[in-house]
Amino acid sequence: MQTSIHNRHFLLRRLHSLFGLLPVGGFLIFHLWENSQSRFGKTHYNEQVVGWLQSINYLTLVEIFFIALPLLFHAVYGLVILYGSQGNWNRYPWLHNRFYWLQRLSGIGILLFLLLHVGWTRILGIWQPDIRIDLFSHMQELLINPYLFLLYLSGLLLAVFHLCNGLWTMAISWGLTTSVEAQRIWFYFCMLLALLLGAMGLHGMLGFLP
């Protein structure tokens, strides 16, 4: 019985990390690149970026099965991991134990942020079709509010940290970085990736501002 539970948990943890990398992590990187096109102006963003995405065949099915459902599984099982975690913030004051807890807490923050972001863009766009036509102006109206700008910046930083720290721990759990030296080098790479993605995301946010 214990072996069966352990094997099931092992499989779910592997699925959790895989979904966190692809398609969820891949979509995050694509979304940051997509929003970075804001620097080319409203016409380019609305027509060449948003217009192209909306023209994709079976877009709704793609969003449901390749983004929403993997994201939902990753989020829900992440909460299960957090609930059953044996880590101790005070007893193990090492850097990566801090990162372990930040990984879990950042996941909760990202989930709350996504509910707001999807509500302000996709769900609101159902009742206000003008948002889908001119998403650039809608995002501009949101981000010129300094409080919402800080909220979006916080969501960006949490998402980037969660992805890149997750890449570091994933390499260990999958046996790709078995030595201390390999883990150290991979950690530096992941943090460099976090800086690059964070810069690209911030660049995209600033591109919406007048």
Backbone hydrogen bonds in HBPLUS format (Angstrom, degrees):
<---DONOR---> <-ACCEPTOR-->    atom                        ^
c    i                          cat <-CA-CA->   ^        H-A-AA   ^      H-
h    n   atom  resd res      DA  || num        DHA   H-A  angle D-A-AA Bond
n    s   type  num  typ     dist DA aas  dist angle  dist       angle   num
A0005-ILE N   A0001-MET O   3.05 MM   4  6.37 159.0  2.09 151.5 156.6     1
A0006-HIS N   A0002-GLN O   2.90 MM   4  6.08 158.9  1.95 146.8 153.2     2
A0007-ASN N   A0003-THR O   2.88 MM   4  6.07 160.2  1.92 149.7 154.8     3
A0008-ARG N   A0004-SER O   2.97 MM   4  6.15 156.7  2.02 145.7 152.2     4
A0009-HIS N   A0005-ILE O   2.90 MM   4  6.07 160.1  1.94 149.1 154.7     5
A0010-PHE N   A0006-HIS O   2.83 MM   4  6.02 154.4  1.89 147.1 154.9     6
A0011-LEU N   A0007-ASN O   2.97 MM   4  6.20 158.4  2.02 146.7 151.5     7
A0012-LEU N   A0008-ARG O   2.92 MM   4  6.15 163.0  1.95 150.3 155.2     8
A0013-ARG N   A0009-HIS O   2.86 MM   4  6.03 154.0  1.93 148.8 155.7     9
A0014-ARG N   A0010-PHE O   3.07 MM   4  6.32 150.5  2.16 142.1 149.9    10
A0015-LEU N   A0011-LEU O   2.92 MM   4  6.25 159.6  1.96 152.0 157.6    11
A0016-HIS N   A0012-LEU O   2.79 MM   4  5.92 152.3  1.87 144.0 152.6    12
A0017-SER N   A0013-ARG O   2.99 MM   4  6.24 156.1  2.05 145.5 150.2    13
A0018-LEU N   A0014-ARG O   2.91 MM   4  6.11 156.7  1.97 147.8 155.0    14
A0019-PHE N   A0015-LEU O   2.87 MM   4  5.97 168.7  1.88 153.3 156.1    15
A0020-GLY N   A0016-HIS O   3.04 MM   4  6.12 141.5  2.19 134.5 145.4    16
A0021-LEU N   A0017-SER O   3.09 MM   4  6.35 137.2  2.28 138.3 148.1    17
A0021-LEU N   A0018-LEU O   3.10 MM   3  5.19 128.3  2.38  95.8 108.9    18
A0022-LEU N   A0018-LEU O   2.76 MM   4  5.90 166.0  1.78 169.0 166.1    19
A0024-VAL N   A0019-PHE O   3.17 MM   5  6.02 146.6  2.29 159.5 166.0    20
A0025-GLY N   A0020-GLY O   2.96 MM   5  5.61 122.0  2.31 112.3 128.6    21
A0026-GLY N   A0021-LEU O   2.98 MM   5  6.40 126.9  2.27 145.8 159.2    22
A0027-PHE N   A0023-PRO O   2.77 MM   4  5.88 151.9  1.85 150.5 158.2    23
A0028-LEU N   A0024-VAL O   2.98 MM   4  6.29 151.7  2.06 147.6 155.4    24
A0029-ILE N   A0025-GLY O   3.12 MM   4  6.44 163.9  2.15 153.2 155.6    25
A0030-PHE N   A0026-GLY O   3.02 MM   4  6.25 161.8  2.05 146.8 152.3    26
A0031-HIS N   A0027-PHE O   2.73 MM   4  5.89 156.0  1.79 150.9 158.0    27
A0032-LEU N   A0028-LEU O   2.92 MM   4  6.19 154.6  1.98 151.9 158.1    28
A0033-TRP N   A0029-ILE O   3.01 MM   4  6.26 159.1  2.06 147.9 153.7    29
A0034-GLU N   A0030-PHE O   2.75 MM   4  5.95 156.9  1.80 149.3 156.9    30
A0035-ASN N   A0031-HIS O   2.94 MM   4  6.14 162.8  1.97 147.8 151.1    31
A0036-SER N   A0032-LEU O   2.97 MM   4  6.12 133.8  2.19 137.2 149.9    32
A0036-SER N   A0033-TRP O   3.13 MM   3  5.00 126.9  2.43  91.3 105.7    33
A0037-GLN N   A0034-GLU O   3.15 MM   3  5.66 157.7  2.20 109.0 115.8    34
A0038-SER N   A0035-ASN O   3.03 MM   3  5.64 163.1  2.06 117.4 120.8    35
A0040-PHE N   A0037-GLN O   3.09 MM   3  5.79 167.8  2.11 119.2 123.1    36
A0041-GLY N   A0038-SER O   2.99 MM   3  5.54 165.0  2.02 119.9 122.6    37
A0045-TYR N   A0041-GLY O   3.07 MM   4  6.20 165.9  2.09 151.9 156.4    38
A0046-ASN N   A0042-LYS O   2.88 MM   4  5.94 174.6  1.88 158.9 160.7    39
A0047-GLU N   A0043-THR O   2.97 MM   4  5.88 162.3  2.00 148.6 154.1    40
A0048-GLN N   A0044-HIS O   2.78 MM   4  5.21 141.6  1.92 133.6 146.3    41
A0049-VAL N   A0045-TYR O   3.23 MM   4  5.02 140.3  2.40 114.2 124.6    42
A0050-VAL N   A0045-TYR O   2.93 MM   5  6.30 167.5  1.95 169.4 171.6    43
A0051-GLY N   A0046-ASN O   2.86 MM   5  5.90 131.7  2.10 127.6 142.6    44
A0053-LEU N   A0049-VAL O   3.05 MM   4  6.28 161.0  2.08 149.2 154.2    45
A0054-GLN N   A0050-VAL O   2.95 MM   4  6.17 162.0  1.98 154.6 159.3    46
A0055-SER N   A0052-TRP O   3.15 MM   3  5.17 142.0  2.30  97.1 108.3    47
A0056-ILE N   A0053-LEU O   3.19 MM   3  5.52 165.3  2.21 110.7 115.3    48
A0062-VAL N   A0058-TYR O   3.03 MM   4  6.30 159.8  2.07 155.5 161.8    49
A0063-GLU N   A0059-LEU O   2.88 MM   4  6.13 160.1  1.92 154.9 160.0    50
A0064-ILE N   A0060-THR O   2.97 MM   4  6.19 151.4  2.06 144.8 152.7    51
A0065-PHE N   A0061-LEU O   2.92 MM   4  6.00 175.0  1.93 158.3 158.4    52
A0066-PHE N   A0062-VAL O   2.89 MM   4  5.38 149.8  1.98 139.2 147.3    53
A0068-ALA N   A0063-GLU O   2.75 MM   5  6.03 174.5  1.75 167.2 168.6    54
A0069-LEU N   A0064-ILE O   2.89 MM   5  5.95 164.9  1.91 163.0 165.0    55
A0071-LEU N   A0067-ILE O   2.97 MM   4  5.91 154.5  2.04 146.7 154.9    56
A0072-LEU N   A0068-ALA O   2.82 MM   4  6.00 153.2  1.89 148.4 156.5    57
A0073-PHE N   A0069-LEU O   2.94 MM   4  6.19 163.7  1.97 155.0 158.2    58
A0074-HIS N   A0070-PRO O   2.92 MM   4  6.07 165.3  1.94 148.2 152.8    59
A0075-ALA N   A0071-LEU O   2.89 MM   4  6.04 155.8  1.94 147.8 154.4    60
A0076-VAL N   A0072-LEU O   2.91 MM   4  6.04 171.5  1.91 154.5 157.1    61
A0077-TYR N   A0073-PHE O   2.91 MM   4  5.95 170.6  1.92 155.0 158.2    62
A0078-GLY N   A0074-HIS O   3.00 MM   4  5.85 137.9  2.18 129.3 141.0    63
A0079-LEU N   A0075-ALA O   3.07 MM   4  6.39 144.6  2.20 143.8 152.0    64
A0079-LEU N   A0076-VAL O   3.13 MM   3  5.20 123.1  2.47  95.3 108.9    65
A0080-VAL N   A0076-VAL O   3.10 MM   4  6.50 144.7  2.23 140.3 150.5    66
A0081-ILE N   A0077-TYR O   2.91 MM   4  6.20 154.4  1.97 147.4 153.4    67
A0082-LEU N   A0078-GLY O   2.95 MM   4  6.20 155.4  2.01 143.3 150.2    68
A0083-TYR N   A0079-LEU O   2.92 MM   4  6.10 158.5  1.97 145.6 151.0    69
A0084-GLY N   A0080-VAL O   3.03 MM   4  6.25 155.3  2.10 147.4 153.6    70
A0085-SER N   A0082-LEU O   3.33 MM   3  5.09 164.3  2.36  99.6 103.8    71
A0092-TYR N   A0088-ASN O   3.21 MM   4  6.02 157.5  2.26 144.7 149.0    72
A0097-ASN N   A0094-TRP O   3.14 MM   3  5.31 130.7  2.40 100.0 113.4    73
A0098-ARG N   A0094-TRP O   3.05 MM   4  6.42 151.6  2.13 152.1 160.3    74
A0098-ARG N   A0095-LEU O   3.05 MM   3  5.16 118.5  2.44  96.9 111.9    75
A0099-PHE N   A0095-LEU O   2.92 MM   4  6.31 152.2  1.99 145.1 153.9    76
A0100-TYR N   A0096-HIS O   2.86 MM   4  5.95 138.6  2.03 129.1 140.0    77
A0101-TRP N   A0097-ASN O   3.20 MM   4  6.50 156.9  2.25 145.4 148.7    78
A0102-LEU N   A0098-ARG O   2.86 MM   4  6.14 157.6  1.91 149.9 157.5    79
A0103-GLN N   A0099-PHE O   2.75 MM   4  5.86 143.1  1.89 141.8 151.3    80
A0104-ARG N   A0100-TYR O   3.29 MM   4  6.65 151.5  2.37 140.3 146.1    81
A0105-LEU N   A0101-TRP O   2.90 MM   4  6.14 172.5  1.90 158.9 160.7    82
A0106-SER N   A0102-LEU O   2.74 MM   4  5.64 154.9  1.80 141.6 149.4    83
A0107-GLY N   A0103-GLN O   3.23 MM   4  6.31 143.0  2.37 133.3 142.0    84
A0108-ILE N   A0105-LEU O   3.14 MM   3  5.27 121.7  2.50  97.2 110.6    85
A0109-GLY N   A0105-LEU O   3.10 MM   4  6.49 161.4  2.14 150.3 155.1    86
A0110-ILE N   A0106-SER O   2.83 MM   4  6.04 157.5  1.88 152.3 158.2    87
A0111-LEU N   A0107-GLY O   3.02 MM   4  6.17 156.8  2.08 143.2 149.3    88
A0112-LEU N   A0108-ILE O   3.09 MM   4  6.39 160.9  2.12 153.0 157.0    89
A0113-PHE N   A0109-GLY O   2.95 MM   4  6.15 157.1  2.00 146.3 153.4    90
A0114-LEU N   A0110-ILE O   2.81 MM   4  5.99 158.7  1.85 153.8 159.2    91
A0115-LEU N   A0111-LEU O   3.17 MM   4  6.42 151.7  2.26 143.5 150.1    92
A0116-LEU N   A0112-LEU O   3.34 MM   4  6.69 153.7  2.42 143.5 149.3    93
A0117-HIS N   A0113-PHE O   2.84 MM   4  6.10 167.3  1.86 157.2 161.2    94
A0118-VAL N   A0114-LEU O   2.83 MM   4  5.80 173.4  1.83 152.7 155.0    95
A0119-GLY N   A0115-LEU O   3.13 MM   4  6.01 148.6  2.23 130.0 139.3    96
A0120-TRP N   A0116-LEU O   2.88 MM   4  6.09 154.1  1.94 152.0 158.4    97
A0121-THR N   A0117-HIS O   3.06 MM   4  6.18 133.3  2.28 142.1 154.0    98
A0122-ARG N   A0118-VAL O   2.93 MM   4  5.24 113.6  2.38 124.8 142.0    99
A0123-ILE N   A0118-VAL O   3.00 MM   5  6.29 164.3  2.02 153.7 158.7   100
A0124-LEU N   A0119-GLY O   3.03 MM   5  5.88 138.5  2.21 137.7 148.4   101
A0125-GLY N   A0121-THR O   3.07 MM   4  5.79 134.6  2.28 126.2 138.2   102
A0126-ILE N   A0123-ILE O   3.06 MM   3  5.41 151.4  2.14 106.6 115.0   103
A0127-TRP N   A0124-LEU O   3.20 MM   3  5.60 127.7  2.49 105.2 116.2   104
A0128-GLN N   A0124-LEU O   2.93 MM   4  6.10 138.0  2.11 143.4 156.6   105
A0131-ILE N   A0128-GLN O   2.97 MM   3  5.90 158.9  2.01 130.1 134.5   106
A0132-ARG N   A0129-PRO O   3.03 MM   3  5.41 123.6  2.36 106.0 118.8   107
A0133-ILE N   A0129-PRO O   3.26 MM   4  6.65 146.3  2.38 145.8 155.4   108
A0134-ASP N   A0130-ASP O   2.83 MM   4  5.98 158.1  1.88 150.6 156.2   109
A0138-HIS N   A0134-ASP O   3.39 MM   4  6.70 156.5  2.45 143.1 149.6   110
A0139-MET N   A0135-LEU O   2.91 MM   4  6.15 165.3  1.93 158.1 160.5   111
A0140-GLN N   A0136-PHE O   2.90 MM   4  6.12 150.6  1.99 146.5 155.9   112
A0141-GLU N   A0137-SER O   2.93 MM   4  6.16 153.6  2.00 146.0 151.8   113
A0142-LEU N   A0138-HIS O   3.13 MM   4  6.46 146.1  2.25 142.5 151.7   114
A0143-LEU N   A0139-MET O   2.88 MM   4  6.07 170.3  1.89 156.3 158.3   115
A0144-ILE N   A0140-GLN O   3.03 MM   4  6.04 139.6  2.20 148.5 155.6   116
A0145-ASN N   A0142-LEU O   3.25 MM   3  5.84 155.3  2.32 110.5 117.7   117
A0149-PHE N   A0145-ASN O   2.85 MM   4  6.07 153.0  1.92 157.3 166.4   118
A0150-LEU N   A0146-PRO O   3.04 MM   4  6.21 157.2  2.09 141.3 146.2   119
A0151-LEU N   A0147-TYR O   2.98 MM   4  6.22 146.2  2.10 137.3 147.3   120
A0152-TYR N   A0148-LEU O   2.83 MM   4  6.08 161.5  1.87 150.8 154.6   121
A0153-LEU N   A0149-PHE O   2.84 MM   4  6.05 152.4  1.92 145.9 154.6   122
A0154-SER N   A0150-LEU O   2.88 MM   4  6.02 153.7  1.95 142.5 149.3   123
A0155-GLY N   A0151-LEU O   2.96 MM   4  6.25 157.4  2.01 146.8 153.1   124
A0156-LEU N   A0152-TYR O   2.89 MM   4  6.09 153.5  1.96 145.1 152.3   125
A0157-LEU N   A0153-LEU O   2.98 MM   4  6.23 166.5  2.00 152.4 154.7   126
A0158-LEU N   A0154-SER O   2.94 MM   4  6.09 161.5  1.97 151.5 156.8   127
A0159-ALA N   A0155-GLY O   3.00 MM   4  6.08 160.7  2.04 144.8 150.2   128
A0160-VAL N   A0156-LEU O   2.96 MM   4  6.16 163.4  1.99 154.6 159.1   129
A0161-PHE N   A0157-LEU O   2.96 MM   4  6.02 164.9  1.98 146.7 151.4   130
A0162-HIS N   A0158-LEU O   2.88 MM   4  5.97 163.0  1.91 147.6 153.1   131
A0163-LEU N   A0159-ALA O   3.00 MM   4  6.17 158.3  2.05 147.0 152.1   132
A0164-CYS N   A0160-VAL O   3.02 MM   4  6.15 176.3  2.02 155.3 156.5   133
A0165-ASN N   A0161-PHE O   2.84 MM   4  5.76 166.1  1.86 155.0 159.6   134
A0166-GLY N   A0162-HIS O   3.04 MM   4  5.78 141.7  2.19 126.8 137.9   135
A0167-LEU N   A0163-LEU O   2.91 MM   4  6.23 139.2  2.08 141.9 153.1   136
A0168-TRP N   A0164-CYS O   3.20 MM   4  6.50 149.7  2.30 139.0 146.1   137
A0169-THR N   A0165-ASN O   3.06 MM   4  6.41 164.9  2.08 154.4 156.6   138
A0170-MET N   A0166-GLY O   2.83 MM   4  5.83 148.4  1.93 142.2 152.0   139
A0171-ALA N   A0167-LEU O   3.14 MM   4  6.27 152.8  2.22 142.5 147.4   140
A0173-SER N   A0169-THR O   2.97 MM   4  6.26 171.6  1.98 157.5 158.8   141
A0174-TRP N   A0170-MET O   2.93 MM   4  5.97 145.4  2.05 147.5 156.0   142
A0176-LEU N   A0171-ALA O   2.74 MM   5  4.93 146.8  1.85 161.9 165.7   143
A0177-THR N   A0171-ALA O   3.25 MM   6  5.69 142.8  2.39 124.6 123.1   144
A0175-GLY N   A0172-ILE O   3.00 MM   3  5.14 160.8  2.04 108.4 113.8   145
A0183-GLN N   A0179-SER O   3.02 MM   4  6.25 158.2  2.07 148.4 154.5   146
A0184-ARG N   A0180-VAL O   2.93 MM   4  6.12 150.0  2.02 144.5 153.0   147
A0185-ILE N   A0181-GLU O   2.99 MM   4  6.24 164.6  2.01 153.8 156.7   148
A0186-TRP N   A0182-ALA O   2.96 MM   4  6.07 164.4  1.98 148.6 153.4   149
A0187-PHE N   A0183-GLN O   2.89 MM   4  5.95 146.2  2.01 139.3 148.7   150
A0188-TYR N   A0184-ARG O   3.12 MM   4  6.43 157.4  2.17 148.2 152.8   151
A0189-PHE N   A0185-ILE O   3.04 MM   4  6.36 155.1  2.10 147.1 154.3   152
A0190-CYS N   A0186-TRP O   2.89 MM   4  6.12 160.4  1.93 149.4 154.4   153
A0191-MET N   A0187-PHE O   2.97 MM   4  6.20 156.8  2.02 151.1 157.2   154
A0192-LEU N   A0188-TYR O   2.94 MM   4  6.12 149.6  2.03 143.5 152.1   155
A0193-LEU N   A0189-PHE O   2.87 MM   4  6.16 155.1  1.94 149.2 156.4   156
A0194-ALA N   A0190-CYS O   2.91 MM   4  6.17 147.1  2.02 139.3 148.7   157
A0195-LEU N   A0191-MET O   3.03 MM   4  6.33 151.7  2.11 142.9 149.3   158
A0196-LEU N   A0192-LEU O   3.02 MM   4  6.33 158.5  2.07 150.2 155.8   159
A0197-LEU N   A0193-LEU O   2.87 MM   4  6.08 168.0  1.88 156.2 159.2   160
A0198-GLY N   A0194-ALA O   2.83 MM   4  5.87 155.8  1.89 144.5 152.3   161
A0199-ALA N   A0195-LEU O   2.91 MM   4  6.04 153.6  1.98 142.7 149.8   162
A0200-MET N   A0196-LEU O   2.95 MM   4  6.20 156.8  2.00 146.7 153.1   163
A0201-GLY N   A0197-LEU O   2.86 MM   4  6.05 159.3  1.91 148.7 154.5   164
A0202-LEU N   A0198-GLY O   2.90 MM   4  6.09 159.5  1.95 147.5 153.0   165
A0203-HIS N   A0199-ALA O   2.87 MM   4  5.99 155.4  1.93 144.7 152.1   166
A0204-GLY N   A0200-MET O   3.01 MM   4  6.25 151.5  2.09 143.5 150.6   167
A0205-MET N   A0201-GLY O   3.03 MM   4  6.34 153.0  2.10 145.1 152.3   168
A0206-LEU N   A0202-LEU O   2.93 MM   4  6.17 164.7  1.95 155.6 159.0   169
A0207-GLY N   A0203-HIS O   3.04 MM   4  6.19 135.6  2.24 137.3 149.2   170
A0208-PHE N   A0205-MET O   3.13 MM   3  5.61 152.2  2.21 108.9 116.5   171
A0209-LEU N   A0206-LEU O   3.13 MM   3  5.38 145.9  2.25 103.7 113.4   172
